[in-house]
Amino acid sequence: MTKDEAIIQIEKGKKLTHYYFTADEYVFLNYAGLYETEDGVAVTKELFWTYHFNKIFDDEWEFYDQQDETKL
C-alpha cells in the first residue's frame, strides 16, 4: 500500500510493516495516540514521517502479521 494508505491504516489501529523493515519490525498507533515501534519507541506521527521521508517509503507498506515468517 502507499504511504497515504498506510497512514490511514495506522490511524485505524493496524500494525504495519514495510518492505525495507526487518521481519520483526512494525509500527502502530499506541493508546496515547503516538506512533510506536515494536521495540517500544513512541514518537509523534510527524516525527515518524520525518525519519521516513525517503521515496522508498512512499509505497510497499503492508499489514504486519506475526505469524508470517516469509520475511525471515
PDB file as gemmi writes it, atoms N, CA and C in Angstrom:
CRYST1    1.000    1.000    1.000  90.00  90.00  90.00 P 1                      
ATOM      1  N   MET A   1       0.837  -1.184   0.000  1.00  0.00           N  
ATOM      2  CA  MET A   1       0.000   0.000   0.000  1.00  0.00           C  
ATOM      3  C   MET A   1       0.874   1.237   0.000  1.00  0.00           C  
ATOM      4  N   THR A   2       0.296   2.336  -0.342  1.00  0.00           N  
ATOM      5  CA  THR A   2       1.038   3.596  -0.394  1.00  0.00           C  
ATOM      6  C   THR A   2       1.194   4.189   1.012  1.00  0.00           C  
ATOM      7  N   LYS A   3       2.017   5.204   1.103  1.00  0.00           N  
ATOM      8  CA  LYS A   3       2.211   5.907   2.373  1.00  0.00           C  
ATOM      9  C   LYS A   3       0.887   6.469   2.870  1.00  0.00           C  
ATOM     10  N   ASP A   4       0.131   7.109   1.989  1.00  0.00           N  
ATOM     11  CA  ASP A   4      -1.157   7.689   2.388  1.00  0.00           C  
ATOM     12  C   ASP A   4      -2.117   6.619   2.902  1.00  0.00           C  
ATOM     13  N   GLU A   5      -2.146   5.483   2.236  1.00  0.00           N  
ATOM     14  CA  GLU A   5      -2.987   4.374   2.689  1.00  0.00           C  
ATOM     15  C   GLU A   5      -2.481   3.827   4.020  1.00  0.00           C  
ATOM     16  N   ALA A   6      -1.165   3.768   4.174  1.00  0.00           N  
ATOM     17  CA  ALA A   6      -0.558   3.285   5.416  1.00  0.00           C  
ATOM     18  C   ALA A   6      -0.927   4.189   6.585  1.00  0.00           C  
ATOM     19  N   ILE A   7      -0.904   5.488   6.381  1.00  0.00           N  
ATOM     20  CA  ILE A   7      -1.266   6.432   7.438  1.00  0.00           C  
ATOM     21  C   ILE A   7      -2.695   6.171   7.900  1.00  0.00           C  
ATOM     22  N   ILE A   8      -3.601   5.965   6.969  1.00  0.00           N  
ATOM     23  CA  ILE A   8      -4.996   5.687   7.317  1.00  0.00           C  
ATOM     24  C   ILE A   8      -5.094   4.412   8.144  1.00  0.00           C  
ATOM     25  N   GLN A   9      -4.394   3.370   7.733  1.00  0.00           N  
ATOM     26  CA  GLN A   9      -4.463   2.091   8.445  1.00  0.00           C  
ATOM     27  C   GLN A   9      -3.835   2.176   9.839  1.00  0.00           C  
ATOM     28  N   ILE A  10      -2.723   2.889   9.955  1.00  0.00           N  
ATOM     29  CA  ILE A  10      -2.107   3.068  11.279  1.00  0.00           C  
ATOM     30  C   ILE A  10      -3.077   3.812  12.186  1.00  0.00           C  
ATOM     31  N   GLU A  11      -3.701   4.847  11.657  1.00  0.00           N  
ATOM     32  CA  GLU A  11      -4.657   5.633  12.446  1.00  0.00           C  
ATOM     33  C   GLU A  11      -5.871   4.795  12.860  1.00  0.00           C  
ATOM     34  N   LYS A  12      -6.158   3.738  12.111  1.00  0.00           N  
ATOM     35  CA  LYS A  12      -7.239   2.813  12.462  1.00  0.00           C  
ATOM     36  C   LYS A  12      -6.792   1.774  13.490  1.00  0.00           C  
ATOM     37  N   GLY A  13      -5.512   1.810  13.867  1.00  0.00           N  
ATOM     38  CA  GLY A  13      -5.012   0.881  14.885  1.00  0.00           C  
ATOM     39  C   GLY A  13      -4.327  -0.360  14.346  1.00  0.00           C  
ATOM     40  N   LYS A  14      -4.083  -0.416  13.061  1.00  0.00           N  
ATOM     41  CA  LYS A  14      -3.420  -1.585  12.471  1.00  0.00           C  
ATOM     42  C   LYS A  14      -1.905  -1.507  12.648  1.00  0.00           C  
ATOM     43  N   LYS A  15      -1.277  -2.650  12.784  1.00  0.00           N  
ATOM     44  CA  LYS A  15       0.187  -2.731  12.793  1.00  0.00           C  
ATOM     45  C   LYS A  15       0.642  -2.875  11.351  1.00  0.00           C  
ATOM     46  N   LEU A  16       1.615  -2.044  10.966  1.00  0.00           N  
ATOM     47  CA  LEU A  16       2.125  -2.109   9.598  1.00  0.00           C  
ATOM     48  C   LEU A  16       3.626  -2.316   9.593  1.00  0.00           C  
ATOM     49  N   THR A  17       4.068  -2.928   8.528  1.00  0.00           N  
ATOM     50  CA  THR A  17       5.490  -3.109   8.295  1.00  0.00           C  
ATOM     51  C   THR A  17       5.788  -2.594   6.888  1.00  0.00           C  
ATOM     52  N   HIS A  18       7.055  -2.549   6.563  1.00  0.00           N  
ATOM     53  CA  HIS A  18       7.468  -2.038   5.257  1.00  0.00           C  
ATOM     54  C   HIS A  18       8.447  -3.015   4.625  1.00  0.00           C  
ATOM     55  N   TYR A  19       8.506  -2.998   3.327  1.00  0.00           N  
ATOM     56  CA  TYR A  19       9.397  -3.883   2.568  1.00  0.00           C  
ATOM     57  C   TYR A  19      10.837  -3.818   3.083  1.00  0.00           C  
ATOM     58  N   TYR A  20      11.301  -2.639   3.464  1.00  0.00           N  
ATOM     59  CA  TYR A  20      12.675  -2.482   3.914  1.00  0.00           C  
ATOM     60  C   TYR A  20      12.865  -2.660   5.419  1.00  0.00           C  
ATOM     61  N   PHE A  21      11.800  -2.953   6.154  1.00  0.00           N  
ATOM     62  CA  PHE A  21      11.918  -3.278   7.575  1.00  0.00           C  
ATOM     63  C   PHE A  21      12.363  -4.739   7.691  1.00  0.00           C  
ATOM     64  N   THR A  22      12.963  -5.088   8.815  1.00  0.00           N  
ATOM     65  CA  THR A  22      13.280  -6.493   9.061  1.00  0.00           C  
ATOM     66  C   THR A  22      11.981  -7.233   9.378  1.00  0.00           C  
ATOM     67  N   ALA A  23      12.042  -8.537   9.455  1.00  0.00           N  
ATOM     68  CA  ALA A  23      10.852  -9.365   9.630  1.00  0.00           C  
ATOM     69  C   ALA A  23      10.075  -9.055  10.903  1.00  0.00           C  
ATOM     70  N   ASP A  24      10.747  -8.567  11.927  1.00  0.00           N  
ATOM     71  CA  ASP A  24      10.055  -8.314  13.192  1.00  0.00           C  
ATOM     72  C   ASP A  24       9.840  -6.830  13.477  1.00  0.00           C  
ATOM     73  N   GLU A  25      10.018  -5.973  12.495  1.00  0.00           N  
ATOM     74  CA  GLU A  25       9.800  -4.534  12.680  1.00  0.00           C  
ATOM     75  C   GLU A  25       8.407  -4.132  12.215  1.00  0.00           C  
ATOM     76  N   TYR A  26       7.773  -3.280  13.010  1.00  0.00           N  
ATOM     77  CA  TYR A  26       6.454  -2.765  12.647  1.00  0.00           C  
ATOM     78  C   TYR A  26       6.192  -1.468  13.400  1.00  0.00           C  
ATOM     79  N   VAL A  27       5.117  -0.789  13.033  1.00  0.00           N  
ATOM     80  CA  VAL A  27       4.704   0.453  13.665  1.00  0.00           C  
ATOM     81  C   VAL A  27       3.191   0.385  13.873  1.00  0.00           C  
ATOM     82  N   PHE A  28       2.741   1.004  14.969  1.00  0.00           N  
ATOM     83  CA  PHE A  28       1.312   1.039  15.268  1.00  0.00           C  
ATOM     84  C   PHE A  28       0.995   2.287  16.085  1.00  0.00           C  
ATOM     85  N   LEU A  29      -0.282   2.588  16.214  1.00  0.00           N  
ATOM     86  CA  LEU A  29      -0.732   3.726  16.998  1.00  0.00           C  
ATOM     87  C   LEU A  29      -0.991   3.243  18.421  1.00  0.00           C  
ATOM     88  N   ASN A  30      -0.297   3.834  19.397  1.00  0.00           N  
ATOM     89  CA  ASN A  30      -0.474   3.374  20.777  1.00  0.00           C  
ATOM     90  C   ASN A  30      -1.632   4.083  21.467  1.00  0.00           C  
ATOM     91  N   TYR A  31      -1.869   3.732  22.712  1.00  0.00           N  
ATOM     92  CA  TYR A  31      -3.004   4.262  23.473  1.00  0.00           C  
ATOM     93  C   TYR A  31      -2.944   5.776  23.661  1.00  0.00           C  
ATOM     94  N   ALA A  32      -1.740   6.362  23.570  1.00  0.00           N  
ATOM     95  CA  ALA A  32      -1.573   7.807  23.740  1.00  0.00           C  
ATOM     96  C   ALA A  32      -1.663   8.570  22.419  1.00  0.00           C  
ATOM     97  N   GLY A  33      -1.916   7.849  21.332  1.00  0.00           N  
ATOM     98  CA  GLY A  33      -2.025   8.494  20.025  1.00  0.00           C  
ATOM     99  C   GLY A  33      -0.692   8.738  19.348  1.00  0.00           C  
ATOM    100  N   LEU A  34       0.357   8.056  19.826  1.00  0.00           N  
ATOM    101  CA  LEU A  34       1.681   8.176  19.229  1.00  0.00           C  
ATOM    102  C   LEU A  34       1.968   6.958  18.365  1.00  0.00           C  
ATOM    103  N   TYR A  35       2.832   7.133  17.404  1.00  0.00           N  
ATOM    104  CA  TYR A  35       3.299   6.004  16.597  1.00  0.00           C  
ATOM    105  C   TYR A  35       4.360   5.285  17.419  1.00  0.00           C  
ATOM    106  N   GLU A  36       4.167   3.996  17.612  1.00  0.00           N  
ATOM    107  CA  GLU A  36       5.102   3.207  18.418  1.00  0.00           C  
ATOM    108  C   GLU A  36       5.657   2.071  17.580  1.00  0.00           C  
ATOM    109  N   THR A  37       6.946   1.803  17.745  1.00  0.00           N  
ATOM    110  CA  THR A  37       7.585   0.700  17.032  1.00  0.00           C  
ATOM    111  C   THR A  37       7.627  -0.529  17.925  1.00  0.00           C  
ATOM    112  N   GLU A  38       7.970  -1.641  17.334  1.00  0.00           N  
ATOM    113  CA  GLU A  38       7.990  -2.916  18.044  1.00  0.00           C  
ATOM    114  C   GLU A  38       8.897  -2.914  19.271  1.00  0.00           C  
ATOM    115  N   ASP A  39       9.881  -2.039  19.288  1.00  0.00           N  
ATOM    116  CA  ASP A  39      10.817  -2.001  20.418  1.00  0.00           C  
ATOM    117  C   ASP A  39      10.441  -0.950  21.465  1.00  0.00           C  
ATOM    118  N   GLY A  40       9.230  -0.394  21.347  1.00  0.00           N  
ATOM    119  CA  GLY A  40       8.718   0.500  22.367  1.00  0.00           C  
ATOM    120  C   GLY A  40       9.029   1.973  22.188  1.00  0.00           C  
ATOM    121  N   VAL A  41       9.639   2.352  21.065  1.00  0.00           N  
ATOM    122  CA  VAL A  41       9.918   3.760  20.804  1.00  0.00           C  
ATOM    123  C   VAL A  41       8.629   4.422  20.321  1.00  0.00           C  
ATOM    124  N   ALA A  42       8.206   5.477  21.032  1.00  0.00           N  
ATOM    125  CA  ALA A  42       6.963   6.179  20.680  1.00  0.00           C  
ATOM    126  C   ALA A  42       7.287   7.617  20.288  1.00  0.00           C  
ATOM    127  N   VAL A  43       6.787   8.017  19.128  1.00  0.00           N  
ATOM    128  CA  VAL A  43       7.021   9.372  18.616  1.00  0.00           C  
ATOM    129  C   VAL A  43       5.731   9.892  17.995  1.00  0.00           C  
ATOM    130  N   THR A  44       5.698  11.198  17.765  1.00  0.00           N  
ATOM    131  CA  THR A  44       4.537  11.763  17.077  1.00  0.00           C  
ATOM    132  C   THR A  44       4.511  11.271  15.632  1.00  0.00           C  
ATOM    133  N   LYS A  45       3.336  11.354  15.042  1.00  0.00           N  
ATOM    134  CA  LYS A  45       3.168  10.999  13.633  1.00  0.00           C  
ATOM    135  C   LYS A  45       4.137  11.803  12.771  1.00  0.00           C  
ATOM    136  N   GLU A  46       4.233  13.106  13.064  1.00  0.00           N  
ATOM    137  CA  GLU A  46       5.092  13.987  12.274  1.00  0.00           C  
ATOM    138  C   GLU A  46       6.559  13.576  12.364  1.00  0.00           C  
ATOM    139  N   LEU A  47       7.000  13.230  13.562  1.00  0.00           N  
ATOM    140  CA  LEU A  47       8.398  12.828  13.729  1.00  0.00           C  
ATOM    141  C   LEU A  47       8.681  11.496  13.030  1.00  0.00           C  
ATOM    142  N   PHE A  48       7.746  10.556  13.122  1.00  0.00           N  
ATOM    143  CA  PHE A  48       7.925   9.278  12.434  1.00  0.00           C  
ATOM    144  C   PHE A  48       8.144   9.502  10.941  1.00  0.00           C  
ATOM    145  N   TRP A  49       7.283  10.327  10.335  1.00  0.00           N  
ATOM    146  CA  TRP A  49       7.390  10.542   8.892  1.00  0.00           C  
ATOM    147  C   TRP A  49       8.581  11.439   8.539  1.00  0.00           C  
ATOM    148  N   THR A  50       9.068  12.214   9.483  1.00  0.00           N  
ATOM    149  CA  THR A  50      10.292  12.983   9.255  1.00  0.00           C  
ATOM    150  C   THR A  50      11.470  12.031   9.051  1.00  0.00           C  
ATOM    151  N   TYR A  51      11.489  10.953   9.823  1.00  0.00           N  
ATOM    152  CA  TYR A  51      12.568   9.973   9.692  1.00  0.00           C  
ATOM    153  C   TYR A  51      12.349   9.003   8.529  1.00  0.00           C  
ATOM    154  N   HIS A  52      11.134   8.905   8.043  1.00  0.00           N  
ATOM    155  CA  HIS A  52      10.826   8.002   6.929  1.00  0.00           C  
ATOM    156  C   HIS A  52      10.392   8.824   5.713  1.00  0.00           C  
ATOM    157  N   PHE A  53      11.204   9.815   5.388  1.00  0.00           N  
ATOM    158  CA  PHE A  53      10.895  10.766   4.318  1.00  0.00           C  
ATOM    159  C   PHE A  53      11.317  10.284   2.934  1.00  0.00           C  
ATOM    160  N   ASN A  54      12.255   9.363   2.860  1.00  0.00           N  
ATOM    161  CA  ASN A  54      12.793   8.913   1.589  1.00  0.00           C  
ATOM    162  C   ASN A  54      11.700   8.322   0.707  1.00  0.00           C  
ATOM    163  N   LYS A  55      11.876   8.453  -0.599  1.00  0.00           N  
ATOM    164  CA  LYS A  55      10.887   7.950  -1.565  1.00  0.00           C  
ATOM    165  C   LYS A  55      10.618   6.454  -1.414  1.00  0.00           C  
ATOM    166  N   ILE A  56      11.567   5.715  -0.858  1.00  0.00           N  
ATOM    167  CA  ILE A  56      11.334   4.272  -0.696  1.00  0.00           C  
ATOM    168  C   ILE A  56      10.178   3.997   0.250  1.00  0.00           C  
ATOM    169  N   PHE A  57       9.815   4.977   1.070  1.00  0.00           N  
ATOM    170  CA  PHE A  57       8.693   4.808   1.996  1.00  0.00           C  
ATOM    171  C   PHE A  57       7.371   5.325   1.437  1.00  0.00           C  
ATOM    172  N   ASP A  58       7.354   5.709   0.158  1.00  0.00           N  
ATOM    173  CA  ASP A  58       6.125   6.185  -0.478  1.00  0.00           C  
ATOM    174  C   ASP A  58       5.156   5.052  -0.796  1.00  0.00           C  
ATOM    175  N   ASP A  59       5.662   3.821  -0.822  1.00  0.00           N  
ATOM    176  CA  ASP A  59       4.811   2.663  -1.056  1.00  0.00           C  
ATOM    177  C   ASP A  59       5.469   1.423  -0.459  1.00  0.00           C  
ATOM    178  N   GLU A  60       4.907   0.280  -0.736  1.00  0.00           N  
ATOM    179  CA  GLU A  60       5.365  -1.027  -0.248  1.00  0.00           C  
ATOM    180  C   GLU A  60       5.155  -1.227   1.252  1.00  0.00           C  
ATOM    181  N   TRP A  61       4.106  -0.608   1.781  1.00  0.00           N  
ATOM    182  CA  TRP A  61       3.665  -0.850   3.149  1.00  0.00           C  
ATOM    183  C   TRP A  61       2.711  -2.036   3.143  1.00  0.00           C  
ATOM    184  N   GLU A  62       2.698  -2.804   4.223  1.00  0.00           N  
ATOM    185  CA  GLU A  62       1.775  -3.928   4.318  1.00  0.00           C  
ATOM    186  C   GLU A  62       1.417  -4.178   5.775  1.00  0.00           C  
ATOM    187  N   PHE A  63       0.339  -4.921   5.971  1.00  0.00           N  
ATOM    188  CA  PHE A  63      -0.071  -5.269   7.319  1.00  0.00           C  
ATOM    189  C   PHE A  63       0.964  -6.199   7.941  1.00  0.00           C  
ATOM    190  N   TYR A  64       1.271  -5.968   9.211  1.00  0.00           N  
ATOM    191  CA  TYR A  64       2.209  -6.827   9.927  1.00  0.00           C  
ATOM    192  C   TYR A  64       1.474  -8.054  10.413  1.00  0.00           C  
ATOM    193  N   ASP A  65       2.028  -9.213  10.128  1.00  0.00           N  
ATOM    194  CA  ASP A  65       1.445 -10.474  10.554  1.00  0.00           C  
ATOM    195  C   ASP A  65       2.504 -11.232  11.329  1.00  0.00           C  
ATOM    196  N   GLN A  66       2.314 -11.338  12.620  1.00  0.00           N  
ATOM    197  CA  GLN A  66       3.283 -12.029  13.471  1.00  0.00           C  
ATOM    198  C   GLN A  66       3.491 -13.472  13.042  1.00  0.00           C  
ATOM    199  N   GLN A  67       2.485 -14.055  12.431  1.00  0.00           N  
ATOM    200  CA  GLN A  67       2.567 -15.454  12.009  1.00  0.00           C  
ATOM    201  C   GLN A  67       3.329 -15.626  10.697  1.00  0.00           C  
ATOM    202  N   ASP A  68       3.521 -14.506   9.974  1.00  0.00           N  
ATOM    203  CA  ASP A  68       4.160 -14.573   8.659  1.00  0.00           C  
ATOM    204  C   ASP A  68       5.667 -14.628   8.818  1.00  0.00           C  
ATOM    205  N   GLU A  69       6.246 -15.756   8.498  1.00  0.00           N  
ATOM    206  CA  GLU A  69       7.690 -15.903   8.630  1.00  0.00           C  
ATOM    207  C   GLU A  69       8.385 -15.892   7.277  1.00  0.00           C  
ATOM    208  N   THR A  70       7.696 -15.434   6.248  1.00  0.00           N  
ATOM    209  CA  THR A  70       8.275 -15.431   4.914  1.00  0.00           C  
ATOM    210  C   THR A  70       9.400 -14.425   4.793  1.00  0.00           C  
ATOM    211  N   LYS A  71       9.433 -13.393   5.679  1.00  0.00           N  
ATOM    212  CA  LYS A  71      10.477 -12.378   5.597  1.00  0.00           C  
ATOM    213  C   LYS A  71      11.725 -12.778   6.384  1.00  0.00           C  
ATOM    214  N   LEU A  72      11.636 -13.894   7.134  1.00  0.00           N  
ATOM    215  CA  LEU A  72      12.784 -14.326   7.955  1.00  0.00           C  
ATOM    216  C   LEU A  72      13.859 -14.971   7.135  1.00  0.00           C  
TER     217      LEU A  72                                                      
END                                                                             
